[in-house]
């Protein structure tokens, strides 16, 4: 329980940041899910489009402190390799 004005303000700020970060994380996960669904459907064009859409979202998550840099890099790399494999398999 916050007792001082400073700790009360920090608690308010913490709640606000939590809400913003939660929304950002949810948005990133939605974009990731779209790529996963496109890969699962076997649609290479949709998967490429979804991959291009998710990359800036992951990068933004890093700059905003929602994701660690290596986590975003790993996710991008793995998705890109899966999309690339999907494209070569259908061609």
Secondary structure, DSSP 8 states (H G I E B T S, - for coil): ---SHHHHHHHHHHHHHHHHHHHHHHHHHHHHHHHHHHHHHT-HHHHHHHHHHHHHHHHHHHHTTSS-HHHHHHHHHHHHHHHHHHHHHH-
